[in-house]
């Protein structure tokens, strides 16, 4: 269909611009320079449009996440004692993965809950206790309580561990740390590890400072950028392949990939991945605003729009006012509880900037620091953990421009790209 349209355009242009060749001796024809230019423009337009159409065809196809591809992984579950690492995002359609597996007759013996809990009811940073799932009666082991890494005893009797959690593609989002720790225990105890993959809403770019090993923590275990551009399945392959598990041990890993997804695909999450990322706007702003968690600035926890605003009680030039309050299961004792914070609403930027300029935006951070530059307490000790390096804080204090800061990341980002490409499952954006 498209080639036909291109041909019609070309025929019309020939008639309108008279680009027929001029005959010369010996049957040789000379095309006018104008005619050649017109042809090249038309052919280029056709090629670009074909590429856009091809991309649109991929975009228009429904993405099928790993959990929905039951024919691919149900055979792995036969006669196995199964453990599942899951939360509220672990859905097959509208049904929780565990409910689906149990209904299909498979033997789920234990579930493991990450930060925010197995059903996603706990607030950010809130200690989560072991429990019994009310719906299925299955024992739930918390991986955000006394232990971040499951013990060998907690995995006793399990033959196969399934990981199915929607990630948001930022290093400091703790689900990939949980996955790495579970992989490590599974490797140590010779338990198969099965990842049901899901798209990354920030899978179309790589950005931010690369973590330095000495700053490894639960909000950044590995030497990757703040935005790594990988799905959890790809990330698991990298952790395994690069020997990043304890003492370089390898996990018996299988990834069930998504269908109709690649790293150029824009993906909006169907379910909020955590209580303080309630919508796509918050998810898109998250990699840029999370750095504020290590400063005196509020990002709206305790409001209806977390990770969509920035403010402080003393930021008197702010055009937007919000007052954080405690919200059960969402914000426990939020920063500046009960105080008016003056700042900015950034809700419009997700559509106006982030779909066009895909990167971490530092200008809000540098501008806020400039306003409070006379305060010694602008940064907390948590900032270095989030950044994964001391350099970013130093650069901001020294008054480096966003351009200068970004340029300082490039060598490390290029080195990471070489590692990353070895483990990609889906067509890349580069």
N, C-alpha and C positions, 0 to 999 in steps of 0.2 A: 504493500500500500504506500509506504513512504517513498520508495524509489519512483513510483508512478507520479506522485506529487512533485518530486524534484524534476522529473522529466518535463512535466507540464510547465513548471516555472522556466526551465531552460528554453523551451520552445517559444514561450511568450517573449522572453528577453531577446532571442534571436530576431524575432519579427520587429520588436519595438526599437532595437538599437542597431539593426542591420549589421550583424557581426559575421556576415557571410565572407568567406575567404576571397582574396583577390588573385585571379589566375596569373601565373608567370610561365615562362618558357619551360618546356619539358614536363608539363603536367604538375609543376610544383605550385603550391598555393601559399600565399602570405596572409596570415590573419592580422588584422589591425590590433595594435596594442590595447586599445579600448575594449575590443571584443574579447581578447585573452583575459584581461583583467576581470571582465564581467563573468566569464566562465569560471575563473578561479574563485571568485566571491561566491558564486552559486554553489559550486562543488563543496567549498568550505562550509557554507551554510547547511548544505544537505548532510555532510558528515557530522557536524555538531548536533544537528537535530536528531540524526540517527542515534548518536550516543545518548542524547537526552531521553529519547524514546525508550532505548534499551534500559536505561537506569529507571525510568518511570515504570516499565513493566515489572522490574524487580521490586520496586517500592510498592506497587499496587498489589503484589501477591501477599497473602497473609503470612506473617512470620509464624512458624510452628516451632515452639520452644522444645527443648530436649524432653521435658516431662510429658509432653503431649505425644511423643513418639513411642508409645508403649510397645509396639511390635518390635522395636529395636532393643529395648532393655528388659522387657518381661522375661525373656528366656534366661537372663542372668539371675533372676530371683527364684527360680524353681528350686525347691527343696533347700533353700538357704534361710538361715537365721539372720534377719536384716536389722541393721541400725539405720536411722535416718537423721541427718542434720537438716533442719528445716525451720521455717517460720511462716508468717501469714502470707508471704509472697509465693509459697510453694504450692501452686495451684495447677490442676489440670482442668481447664475451663473455669468453672466456679467451685470446684471441689478440691479440698486440700489433698495434697499428694498422699499423705499417710492414710487418709480416709479411703482414697481410691485404691491404694495397694492392699489394704486390709479387705476391702470389699471384693477385690479380685481373688482373694483366697491365699494371699502370701503371708508369711509369718514375720511380722514386724515385732521384734522383741523389746526394742528400746528406741526412744527418740532423744535427740540432743538439741538444746535450745541455745542460740547465740545471744549477743546483746539484744535487749528488748524482749527476749523470751521466745518460746516455741510458737505461740499464737500472736506475738508482736504486741503485747499489752503493757510492757514495762517502759518507763521513761529512759531518756539518754543517761548512761552512766549508772543507772539504778541496779543495785545488787539483785541478782535473780537466783532464787532458791530452786533446789530439786523439787519435783512435784509429780503428780499423777495427772495425765491428761483426762479431763472430765468426759470428753466425748468418746474416747477409745479405751480408756483404762490403762493405757501404755505408760510405763515409767518414763519420766522426762529427766534427763541429766542436764543441769545448767552448765554452760560453758562461759558464763559471765557472772560467776559467783566466786566460790573459794578457788576454783581452778579454771584457767583459760585453756589449758591443754587437757584433754580427757586422760584419765589414768588407765593403765592396762586392765585394772579390775573392772572399770566401768564398761570396757569393751569385751569383757569375758563372755564367751558363748556366741559372739557375733561372727558370722562368716563373711558378710558383705556390708559395707557402709555406703549409703547413698548421701550425696550432698546436693541439695537443690534449694538455693537461696538467690534471690535477685540482688545483684550488686549494682553500685552506681558508678564504678570505674575510677574512684579516687583512692589513693594509697591509704589515707587516714580513715576510710570507712572500714570498720573492723571485721566485716564478714570474710575478707580474704585472709586475714590473720587467723581467724577461727579455722578456716579451711586448711591452712598450712599446718596448724597444730594437730588437727584431726588426721591429716595425711601422715604426719610424722608418727603418731601413735599406731596408726594402721600399718605403716611400714615396719615398725618395731615388733608388731605382733602378727605379721603375715596375714593381714585382713585385706581383702579386695576393696578398692575404693572406686566408686562410680559417680561421676559428675554429670548431672543433667543440666546442660548448658542453657543460658539465657542471654539475650542481647545486652550490650553495654550502652546506656544512653550517652556516654561520653567516649564511645569507641571510635569516633571519627577524627581524633587528634591526640597528640602527645604533648605534654607541657609541664612546666614547673621544675623546681630543683630536684635533682636526684638525691635520694637519701644516702647519707654517709653511714657506714656500718656502725660506727661508735654511737650513733643516735637511734639505733634500732629499739623499737618498743612495740606495744600492742597496736598503736596507731601508725605503725610503719615498720614492718619486720624486715623488708628486703630492699636492696639497692635499686629501686625503681623510681621514676618521676612521680610527682604528685598526681598527675593524670597519665595513666600507663597505656590506655588505648587497647585493652584486651578484655575478652570475656573471662568469666571464672574458669571455664574449661581450658582456654589458652593459658591463663595464668597458672593453673595447676600443672600443665605440661612444662611450663618454664621453671617453676619451683622444683619439679622432679628432675628435669633434664639438666639444670644448672647445678644440681647437688646442693640446694639451699636447705634441705632438711638436715636435721642433726647428724653430724659426722658423714654427710653425703649419702645417707641411706636412701634407697629408692622405694617408691610406693608402687604397688600393683594397680596401675591407674587405667581407667577406661572413661572416655568422654563421649556422651551422646550429644551430638551437635544439633544446632538449630537448622531449620530449613528456611530458605528464602531470606537469609540475612547476610549482609556483608558490612564491612567497616565504613561504607559510604551511606548506609541506611540510617535515616533519622528514626529513632525509636522512643516512644513515650510509654512509660511504665503504666500498666493497667491497674496496679495496686500500689499504694504508698509503701516504699521499702522500709520506712521507720517512722515513728510518730512525728518527728520534726522535719520530715521531708514530705509534706502532705500533697504536693502537686508538682507538675512539671516545672513550674517557675522556680520553686525551691531547689529542685534537682539540678536544673541548669546553672543556678547561681552557687550551688554548694562548693565546687572546687575553689572558687574565688573567695567566698565568704568564710570558709572554715578556718582560715588563718586568724580571723578575728577572735576565735575562741581562745586564743593565747594572748589576748590583749584586754584592755579595760572596756572595749566597745561591745555592746549588746547586738546580737544578730536576730533579736526578736523571739527568743525562747520565752514562753509564757504569754504569747499572743496568738492570734489566729493566722499570723503570717511569718512563722519562723523561717530563717534563711531567705528572707525577702526584703528585710529592712536592716539598716544599721543606725545606731544612735547611742547617746550618752546623756546623762542628766546635765552635764556642763557644756554640751555642744550647742551653744545658744544660737548659732546661725542656721541650725537645721530647720527645714521647712515642713517636717513631718514629726508628729508627736505620737508616742505609744507608751503604754504603761504595763510592764510585764506583771502577770499574776500566776500563781501556782495552778497548774492544770493536771489533775490526776492522770497518771499514765502517759503524760506528755512532757510536762515540765515540773520538776520537783525543785522548789526553792530557786527559781530562775534569777539570773543576774539583775540587780536593780528592781527587785520585787516591790511593787507598790509605788514606784517612783516614775515620774514623767521623764521619758527619754526623748531628746530632740535629735533629729537626724534626717535620713533620706529613705523614701520608699523606692526600692529597685525593681518592683514587680514588672515594669514595662520593659526592662532590659532583656529579659529572656527571649522575647520575640524579636525585638528591634536590633539587638546586638548578637546574641549567642547563636542564632541561626546563620549569621553572616560572618562573624568574626570569632571563630572557634578557638578560644585560648583562655588561659587564666588571666583575669583582669586585675591588675595590681593598683590601679589608680585610686580606688576607694581606700585601700589600705595606706598608701603613701599620703594621700590627702588628709586622712584622719590623723596620721602621725604628725604631719606638718602642723595641724591645728593644736595638738597636744605636745609639741616637741619639748616644751619646758618641764614636762612631767617625767620623772624618772621611773614611774611605775606603769608606763603605757604597755610595755611587754611583760607578760608573766613567764615563768619557767616553762610553761606548757607550749609556748610558741615554738621553741627550738625542736620539740618533739614533733609537732605538726609539720614544720618545715623540713625536718630531717637533716638540718645543717644549721650552723651558727651564722653562715654567710648572709642569709636573707635579712636577718635582724640587723646585722652590722651594716649592710648596704643601705637599708632604709634609714637608720640613724645617721649615716654619713650623707644622706640627701641624694643618693644615686637616683637617676631617672628610671622610669619603668623600662625604657629601651635599653639602658645600660645593664640593668638587672637581668633582663631577658637574654641579652647577648652573652652574659656570663654562664648561662645554662647550656648553651648550644653544644659544646664539645661533649659533655656528659650525655645529653639527649641523643646525639648521633651514635655514641657508643652503645647506648641502650637499644636504639633502633636495630642495630646489628644482632643483638641478642634476641630481641622480641620477634624478629621475622622468622626465626627458626621454629617457632612454636605456633604460628598463626594457623588457624583452621579455616578462616574466611578471607575472601578477597580484601586486600588492604586498600586504604585511601590514598596511598602514595604511589 
